[in-house]
Amino acid sequence: MSVTVQIPTEKWVGKVHEVQLGATSAEGGTRKRTVIVGGESTLPFLHFEGEIPHRPAIAIEIWDKKPAEWSPALLKVWGDLVNDVRRWAERAVQIGADIIALKLTPSKGEEKGYRGVKETVKTVLEAVDVPLIVYGPGIPEADNEMLVEVAEAGDGERLALGLCEDKNYRTIVAACLAHGHIAIGRAPIDVNIQKQLNILISDMGLPLDRILMDPTTGSLGYGLEYTYSVMERLRLAALQGDRMTQMPMICTVGEEAWRVKESKIPEGVPTAWGEFETRGVAWETITAATLLTAGADIVVLRHPQAVEAVKQTIEDLIAH
């Protein structure tokens, strides 16, 4: 005798906003390819419960100058490309970047205005046809000045600019409003602080479909579980109808995974840690895969092998 089993499903009242990165010529930009993230009406990869109209996107992180503090394994795999931002961007797209994430790092003693920032952004925009995320150096005053220059240089391109935090969101959001860009709001792994920041950004007049949330990423073994729980709570709140948590989430996985000692130290470590060349790749891949299941819509990666592995992970999760 056959028995029909009814699988119980959740029905959610809310959904995540769709956010488009990049603008085509018809939309006022120059991108031949745009990326839309968000739009989910269910938890990650649960296709049988709701809509997941867009797959998660992969951004590859590049810097405007050689990142001397990067792990030797990363510097080795990118070679002399780290000295040429144009060629680095082109190669990143060739190996599968949906988005380029450009990190700006002003030199010491550089005068106010940060000469060269506009030229760097224009160089990357000319080199590739995918959307662009631009990060400042992470110092509020410098971020404000540099990202205003970036916003002007990329007018109409629908760049994603970060990071907006409670100390400096006003200047960056104003630049987004003036030039048609997206703001990335980062809160320190806290649901309520993230929601409040989203409210502050929205109150300045930036539409909700031009905001990304960065909940702050912890890597494997360094707060990953806490990050996961906060992201999960943000996504549950969004699906339950809380408008101020309904923004797609972006996670800087590469930055976190490659800053830990397991990824950076090649010698003088326990044999059980395994081969140095593959250890950091595994750290980055596992961290990314975990956060994708927590609700990440964009993961920012560094190593080409991690990009390949995470792309395959996304395909496998979508297929099942």
TORKOL-4160 file (C-alpha; in steps of 0.2 Angstrom, whole numbers, padded with zeros to 4 digits, m for minus):
320
<pt num="1" X="0000" Y="0000" Z="0000"/>
<pt num="2" X="0007" Y="0017" Z="m0005"/>
<pt num="3" X="0006" Y="0032" Z="0007"/>
<pt num="4" X="0007" Y="0050" Z="0001"/>
<pt num="5" X="0017" Y="0060" Z="0013"/>
<pt num="6" X="0013" Y="0079" Z="0014"/>
<pt num="7" X="0029" Y="0089" Z="0017"/>
<pt num="8" X="0025" Y="0103" Z="0029"/>
<pt num="9" X="0031" Y="0120" Z="0022"/>
<pt num="10" X="0032" Y="0138" Z="0029"/>
<pt num="11" X="0022" Y="0152" Z="0021"/>
<pt num="12" X="0031" Y="0169" Z="0024"/>
<pt num="13" X="0023" Y="0186" Z="0023"/>
<pt num="14" X="0039" Y="0196" Z="0018"/>
<pt num="15" X="0052" Y="0195" Z="0005"/>
<pt num="16" X="0069" Y="0202" Z="0002"/>
<pt num="17" X="0071" Y="0218" Z="m0009"/>
<pt num="18" X="0079" Y="0216" Z="m0026"/>
<pt num="19" X="0095" Y="0226" Z="m0028"/>
<pt num="20" X="0103" Y="0229" Z="m0045"/>
<pt num="21" X="0121" Y="0232" Z="m0046"/>
<pt num="22" X="0128" Y="0241" Z="m0061"/>
<pt num="23" X="0119" Y="0250" Z="m0075"/>
<pt num="24" X="0118" Y="0248" Z="m0093"/>
<pt num="25" X="0120" Y="0262" Z="m0106"/>
<pt num="26" X="0101" Y="0262" Z="m0107"/>
<pt num="27" X="0101" Y="0265" Z="m0088"/>
<pt num="28" X="0114" Y="0279" Z="m0088"/>
<pt num="29" X="0129" Y="0268" Z="m0086"/>
<pt num="30" X="0142" Y="0258" Z="m0096"/>
<pt num="31" X="0140" Y="0240" Z="m0089"/>
<pt num="32" X="0136" Y="0227" Z="m0102"/>
<pt num="33" X="0132" Y="0215" Z="m0087"/>
<pt num="34" X="0122" Y="0219" Z="m0072"/>
<pt num="35" X="0119" Y="0209" Z="m0056"/>
<pt num="36" X="0102" Y="0208" Z="m0047"/>
<pt num="37" X="0102" Y="0200" Z="m0029"/>
<pt num="38" X="0089" Y="0197" Z="m0017"/>
<pt num="39" X="0070" Y="0194" Z="m0020"/>
<pt num="40" X="0069" Y="0179" Z="m0009"/>
<pt num="41" X="0053" Y="0174" Z="m0001"/>
<pt num="42" X="0060" Y="0159" Z="0008"/>
<pt num="43" X="0075" Y="0154" Z="0018"/>
<pt num="44" X="0091" Y="0150" Z="0008"/>
<pt num="45" X="0090" Y="0137" Z="m0005"/>
<pt num="46" X="0073" Y="0130" Z="0001"/>
<pt num="47" X="0065" Y="0132" Z="m0017"/>
<pt num="48" X="0050" Y="0121" Z="m0012"/>
<pt num="49" X="0044" Y="0134" Z="0000"/>
<pt num="50" X="0045" Y="0150" Z="m0010"/>
<pt num="51" X="0054" Y="0160" Z="m0023"/>
<pt num="52" X="0073" Y="0162" Z="m0025"/>
<pt num="53" X="0073" Y="0172" Z="m0042"/>
<pt num="54" X="0092" Y="0176" Z="m0041"/>
<pt num="55" X="0107" Y="0165" Z="m0037"/>
<pt num="56" X="0120" Y="0172" Z="m0025"/>
<pt num="57" X="0134" Y="0182" Z="m0033"/>
<pt num="58" X="0152" Y="0181" Z="m0032"/>
<pt num="59" X="0163" Y="0196" Z="m0031"/>
<pt num="60" X="0182" Y="0195" Z="m0032"/>
<pt num="61" X="0192" Y="0207" Z="m0021"/>
<pt num="62" X="0206" Y="0217" Z="m0029"/>
<pt num="63" X="0216" Y="0232" Z="m0023"/>
<pt num="64" X="0223" Y="0248" Z="m0031"/>
<pt num="65" X="0240" Y="0243" Z="m0026"/>
<pt num="66" X="0250" Y="0228" Z="m0020"/>
<pt num="67" X="0242" Y="0222" Z="m0004"/>
<pt num="68" X="0258" Y="0218" Z="0005"/>
<pt num="69" X="0249" Y="0211" Z="0021"/>
<pt num="70" X="0241" Y="0197" Z="0011"/>
<pt num="71" X="0245" Y="0179" Z="0014"/>
<pt num="72" X="0260" Y="0173" Z="0003"/>
<pt num="73" X="0248" Y="0160" Z="m0004"/>
<pt num="74" X="0237" Y="0174" Z="m0011"/>
<pt num="75" X="0251" Y="0184" Z="m0018"/>
<pt num="76" X="0259" Y="0169" Z="m0026"/>
<pt num="77" X="0243" Y="0164" Z="m0035"/>
<pt num="78" X="0240" Y="0182" Z="m0042"/>
<pt num="79" X="0258" Y="0185" Z="m0046"/>
<pt num="80" X="0262" Y="0202" Z="m0054"/>
<pt num="81" X="0244" Y="0206" Z="m0057"/>
<pt num="82" X="0243" Y="0214" Z="m0040"/>
<pt num="83" X="0254" Y="0228" Z="m0047"/>
<pt num="84" X="0242" Y="0232" Z="m0061"/>
<pt num="85" X="0224" Y="0235" Z="m0056"/>
<pt num="86" X="0218" Y="0235" Z="m0074"/>
<pt num="87" X="0225" Y="0217" Z="m0078"/>
<pt num="88" X="0220" Y="0211" Z="m0061"/>
<pt num="89" X="0202" Y="0216" Z="m0064"/>
<pt num="90" X="0202" Y="0208" Z="m0081"/>
<pt num="91" X="0209" Y="0192" Z="m0074"/>
<pt num="92" X="0196" Y="0191" Z="m0060"/>
<pt num="93" X="0182" Y="0192" Z="m0073"/>
<pt num="94" X="0190" Y="0179" Z="m0083"/>
<pt num="95" X="0190" Y="0167" Z="m0069"/>
<pt num="96" X="0172" Y="0170" Z="m0064"/>
<pt num="97" X="0169" Y="0186" Z="m0055"/>
<pt num="98" X="0151" Y="0192" Z="m0056"/>
<pt num="99" X="0156" Y="0208" Z="m0048"/>
<pt num="100" X="0173" Y="0217" Z="m0045"/>
<pt num="101" X="0176" Y="0223" Z="m0027"/>
<pt num="102" X="0189" Y="0237" Z="m0028"/>
<pt num="103" X="0198" Y="0241" Z="m0011"/>
<pt num="104" X="0206" Y="0259" Z="m0011"/>
<pt num="105" X="0221" Y="0261" Z="0000"/>
<pt num="106" X="0228" Y="0279" Z="0001"/>
<pt num="107" X="0247" Y="0281" Z="0003"/>
<pt num="108" X="0253" Y="0289" Z="0019"/>
<pt num="109" X="0255" Y="0308" Z="0017"/>
<pt num="110" X="0243" Y="0309" Z="0003"/>
<pt num="111" X="0235" Y="0326" Z="0002"/>
<pt num="112" X="0216" Y="0329" Z="0005"/>
<pt num="113" X="0206" Y="0324" Z="m0010"/>
<pt num="114" X="0216" Y="0308" Z="m0013"/>
<pt num="115" X="0223" Y="0311" Z="m0030"/>
<pt num="116" X="0222" Y="0296" Z="m0041"/>
<pt num="117" X="0206" Y="0289" Z="m0034"/>
<pt num="118" X="0195" Y="0294" Z="m0049"/>
<pt num="119" X="0207" Y="0288" Z="m0061"/>
<pt num="120" X="0208" Y="0271" Z="m0053"/>
<pt num="121" X="0190" Y="0269" Z="m0053"/>
<pt num="122" X="0188" Y="0274" Z="m0071"/>
<pt num="123" X="0202" Y="0262" Z="m0076"/>
<pt num="124" X="0193" Y="0247" Z="m0068"/>
<pt num="125" X="0176" Y="0253" Z="m0076"/>
<pt num="126" X="0185" Y="0253" Z="m0093"/>
<pt num="127" X="0194" Y="0237" Z="m0090"/>
<pt num="128" X="0178" Y="0226" Z="m0086"/>
<pt num="129" X="0160" Y="0226" Z="m0091"/>
<pt num="130" X="0153" Y="0219" Z="m0074"/>
<pt num="131" X="0147" Y="0229" Z="m0059"/>
<pt num="132" X="0159" Y="0237" Z="m0047"/>
<pt num="133" X="0159" Y="0238" Z="m0028"/>
<pt num="134" X="0171" Y="0251" Z="m0021"/>
<pt num="135" X="0178" Y="0250" Z="m0003"/>
<pt num="136" X="0187" Y="0264" Z="0006"/>
<pt num="137" X="0202" Y="0260" Z="0018"/>
<pt num="138" X="0190" Y="0258" Z="0033"/>
<pt num="139" X="0194" Y="0274" Z="0041"/>
<pt num="140" X="0179" Y="0285" Z="0043"/>
<pt num="141" X="0187" Y="0302" Z="0038"/>
<pt num="142" X="0196" Y="0294" Z="0023"/>
<pt num="143" X="0181" Y="0284" Z="0018"/>
<pt num="144" X="0170" Y="0300" Z="0017"/>
<pt num="145" X="0183" Y="0309" Z="0006"/>
<pt num="146" X="0188" Y="0295" Z="m0005"/>
<pt num="147" X="0170" Y="0288" Z="m0008"/>
<pt num="148" X="0164" Y="0306" Z="m0013"/>
<pt num="149" X="0177" Y="0306" Z="m0027"/>
<pt num="150" X="0172" Y="0288" Z="m0032"/>
<pt num="151" X="0154" Y="0292" Z="m0033"/>
<pt num="152" X="0158" Y="0307" Z="m0045"/>
<pt num="153" X="0169" Y="0296" Z="m0055"/>
<pt num="154" X="0156" Y="0283" Z="m0057"/>
<pt num="155" X="0141" Y="0294" Z="m0059"/>
<pt num="156" X="0126" Y="0284" Z="m0066"/>
<pt num="157" X="0136" Y="0267" Z="m0065"/>
<pt num="158" X="0126" Y="0261" Z="m0049"/>
<pt num="159" X="0141" Y="0256" Z="m0039"/>
<pt num="160" X="0140" Y="0249" Z="m0022"/>
<pt num="161" X="0150" Y="0260" Z="m0010"/>
<pt num="162" X="0156" Y="0255" Z="0007"/>
<pt num="163" X="0157" Y="0255" Z="0021"/>
<pt num="164" X="0142" Y="0265" Z="0029"/>
<pt num="165" X="0143" Y="0264" Z="0048"/>
<pt num="166" X="0135" Y="0274" Z="0061"/>
<pt num="167" X="0150" Y="0287" Z="0062"/>
<pt num="168" X="0150" Y="0291" Z="0043"/>
<pt num="169" X="0135" Y="0285" Z="0034"/>
<pt num="170" X="0128" Y="0303" Z="0030"/>
<pt num="171" X="0142" Y="0308" Z="0018"/>
<pt num="172" X="0142" Y="0291" Z="0009"/>
<pt num="173" X="0123" Y="0290" Z="0008"/>
<pt num="174" X="0123" Y="0308" Z="0001"/>
<pt num="175" X="0135" Y="0304" Z="m0012"/>
<pt num="176" X="0124" Y="0288" Z="m0017"/>
<pt num="177" X="0109" Y="0300" Z="m0018"/>
<pt num="178" X="0118" Y="0312" Z="m0029"/>
<pt num="179" X="0125" Y="0300" Z="m0041"/>
<pt num="180" X="0114" Y="0285" Z="m0042"/>
<pt num="181" X="0123" Y="0272" Z="m0031"/>
<pt num="182" X="0120" Y="0259" Z="m0018"/>
<pt num="183" X="0126" Y="0260" Z="0000"/>
<pt num="184" X="0133" Y="0246" Z="0010"/>
<pt num="185" X="0128" Y="0247" Z="0028"/>
<pt num="186" X="0139" Y="0238" Z="0040"/>
<pt num="187" X="0135" Y="0234" Z="0058"/>
<pt num="188" X="0145" Y="0224" Z="0071"/>
<pt num="189" X="0136" Y="0207" Z="0071"/>
<pt num="190" X="0120" Y="0214" Z="0079"/>
<pt num="191" X="0103" Y="0213" Z="0073"/>
<pt num="192" X="0096" Y="0229" Z="0082"/>
<pt num="193" X="0111" Y="0239" Z="0077"/>
<pt num="194" X="0110" Y="0233" Z="0059"/>
<pt num="195" X="0091" Y="0238" Z="0058"/>
<pt num="196" X="0094" Y="0255" Z="0066"/>
<pt num="197" X="0108" Y="0259" Z="0053"/>
<pt num="198" X="0096" Y="0253" Z="0039"/>
<pt num="199" X="0083" Y="0265" Z="0046"/>
<pt num="200" X="0095" Y="0280" Z="0047"/>
<pt num="201" X="0101" Y="0277" Z="0029"/>
<pt num="202" X="0083" Y="0275" Z="0023"/>
<pt num="203" X="0078" Y="0291" Z="0032"/>
<pt num="204" X="0090" Y="0301" Z="0022"/>
<pt num="205" X="0080" Y="0296" Z="0007"/>
<pt num="206" X="0089" Y="0282" Z="m0001"/>
<pt num="207" X="0077" Y="0269" Z="m0007"/>
<pt num="208" X="0077" Y="0252" Z="0001"/>
<pt num="209" X="0082" Y="0244" Z="m0016"/>
<pt num="210" X="0098" Y="0253" Z="m0015"/>
<pt num="211" X="0104" Y="0247" Z="0002"/>
<pt num="212" X="0115" Y="0231" Z="0005"/>
<pt num="213" X="0118" Y="0225" Z="0023"/>
<pt num="214" X="0135" Y="0219" Z="0029"/>
<pt num="215" X="0132" Y="0211" Z="0045"/>
<pt num="216" X="0151" Y="0209" Z="0048"/>
<pt num="217" X="0158" Y="0192" Z="0044"/>
<pt num="218" X="0167" Y="0180" Z="0056"/>
<pt num="219" X="0177" Y="0166" Z="0048"/>
<pt num="220" X="0179" Y="0148" Z="0052"/>
<pt num="221" X="0184" Y="0146" Z="0070"/>
<pt num="222" X="0183" Y="0165" Z="0073"/>
<pt num="223" X="0165" Y="0169" Z="0077"/>
<pt num="224" X="0157" Y="0160" Z="0062"/>
<pt num="225" X="0143" Y="0153" Z="0072"/>
<pt num="226" X="0139" Y="0170" Z="0079"/>
<pt num="227" X="0139" Y="0178" Z="0062"/>
<pt num="228" X="0128" Y="0164" Z="0056"/>
<pt num="229" X="0115" Y="0166" Z="0070"/>
<pt num="230" X="0114" Y="0185" Z="0067"/>
<pt num="231" X="0112" Y="0183" Z="0048"/>
<pt num="232" X="0098" Y="0170" Z="0051"/>
<pt num="233" X="0089" Y="0181" Z="0063"/>
<pt num="234" X="0090" Y="0195" Z="0050"/>
<pt num="235" X="0083" Y="0184" Z="0036"/>
<pt num="236" X="0069" Y="0177" Z="0047"/>
<pt num="237" X="0064" Y="0195" Z="0052"/>
<pt num="238" X="0064" Y="0200" Z="0034"/>
<pt num="239" X="0053" Y="0185" Z="0029"/>
<pt num="240" X="0041" Y="0189" Z="0044"/>
<pt num="241" X="0038" Y="0206" Z="0037"/>
<pt num="242" X="0051" Y="0218" Z="0045"/>
<pt num="243" X="0054" Y="0231" Z="0031"/>
<pt num="244" X="0070" Y="0237" Z="0039"/>
<pt num="245" X="0079" Y="0220" Z="0038"/>
<pt num="246" X="0073" Y="0216" Z="0020"/>
<pt num="247" X="0089" Y="0221" Z="0012"/>
<pt num="248" X="0101" Y="0208" Z="0003"/>
<pt num="249" X="0117" Y="0203" Z="0013"/>
<pt num="250" X="0135" Y="0205" Z="0008"/>
<pt num="251" X="0149" Y="0196" Z="0017"/>
<pt num="252" X="0168" Y="0200" Z="0015"/>
<pt num="253" X="0173" Y="0182" Z="0017"/>
<pt num="254" X="0190" Y="0183" Z="0009"/>
<pt num="255" X="0196" Y="0197" Z="0020"/>
<pt num="256" X="0191" Y="0187" Z="0036"/>
<pt num="257" X="0197" Y="0170" Z="0030"/>
<pt num="258" X="0214" Y="0176" Z="0025"/>
<pt num="259" X="0218" Y="0186" Z="0040"/>
<pt num="260" X="0218" Y="0171" Z="0052"/>
<pt num="261" X="0235" Y="0163" Z="0057"/>
<pt num="262" X="0230" Y="0147" Z="0049"/>
<pt num="263" X="0229" Y="0155" Z="0032"/>
<pt num="264" X="0244" Y="0167" Z="0034"/>
<pt num="265" X="0258" Y="0157" Z="0043"/>
<pt num="266" X="0267" Y="0144" Z="0032"/>
<pt num="267" X="0279" Y="0138" Z="0044"/>
<pt num="268" X="0281" Y="0133" Z="0062"/>
<pt num="269" X="0263" Y="0126" Z="0064"/>
<pt num="270" X="0256" Y="0109" Z="0068"/>
<pt num="271" X="0258" Y="0096" Z="0055"/>
<pt num="272" X="0239" Y="0092" Z="0057"/>
<pt num="273" X="0235" Y="0109" Z="0049"/>
<pt num="274" X="0239" Y="0102" Z="0032"/>
<pt num="275" X="0247" Y="0109" Z="0017"/>
<pt num="276" X="0249" Y="0128" Z="0017"/>
<pt num="277" X="0244" Y="0131" Z="m0001"/>
<pt num="278" X="0227" Y="0123" Z="0002"/>
<pt num="279" X="0224" Y="0127" Z="0020"/>
<pt num="280" X="0218" Y="0145" Z="0016"/>
<pt num="281" X="0208" Y="0140" Z="0001"/>
<pt num="282" X="0198" Y="0128" Z="0012"/>
<pt num="283" X="0196" Y="0141" Z="0026"/>
<pt num="284" X="0189" Y="0153" Z="0013"/>
<pt num="285" X="0178" Y="0140" Z="0004"/>
<pt num="286" X="0170" Y="0133" Z="0020"/>
<pt num="287" X="0167" Y="0151" Z="0027"/>
<pt num="288" X="0158" Y="0156" Z="0011"/>
<pt num="289" X="0148" Y="0140" Z="0010"/>
<pt num="290" X="0142" Y="0142" Z="0028"/>
<pt num="291" X="0137" Y="0160" Z="0026"/>
<pt num="292" X="0128" Y="0156" Z="0009"/>
<pt num="293" X="0117" Y="0145" Z="0019"/>
<pt num="294" X="0114" Y="0158" Z="0032"/>
<pt num="295" X="0107" Y="0170" Z="0018"/>
<pt num="296" X="0122" Y="0179" Z="0010"/>
<pt num="297" X="0117" Y="0186" Z="m0007"/>
<pt num="298" X="0135" Y="0192" Z="m0011"/>
<pt num="299" X="0151" Y="0184" Z="m0005"/>
<pt num="300" X="0167" Y="0193" Z="m0008"/>
<pt num="301" X="0182" Y="0181" Z="m0011"/>
<pt num="302" X="0201" Y="0182" Z="m0014"/>
<pt num="303" X="0208" Y="0165" Z="m0020"/>
<pt num="304" X="0203" Y="0159" Z="m0038"/>
<pt num="305" X="0202" Y="0141" Z="m0032"/>
<pt num="306" X="0190" Y="0147" Z="m0018"/>
<pt num="307" X="0180" Y="0155" Z="m0032"/>
<pt num="308" X="0179" Y="0139" Z="m0042"/>
<pt num="309" X="0174" Y="0129" Z="m0027"/>
<pt num="310" X="0160" Y="0141" Z="m0021"/>
<pt num="311" X="0153" Y="0142" Z="m0038"/>
<pt num="312" X="0151" Y="0124" Z="m0038"/>
<pt num="313" X="0144" Y="0124" Z="m0021"/>
<pt num="314" X="0130" Y="0136" Z="m0026"/>
<pt num="315" X="0126" Y="0125" Z="m0042"/>
<pt num="316" X="0125" Y="0110" Z="m0031"/>
<pt num="317" X="0113" Y="0119" Z="m0018"/>
<pt num="318" X="0102" Y="0126" Z="m0032"/>
<pt num="319" X="0101" Y="0109" Z="m0040"/>
<pt num="320" X="0094" Y="0100" Z="m0024"/>
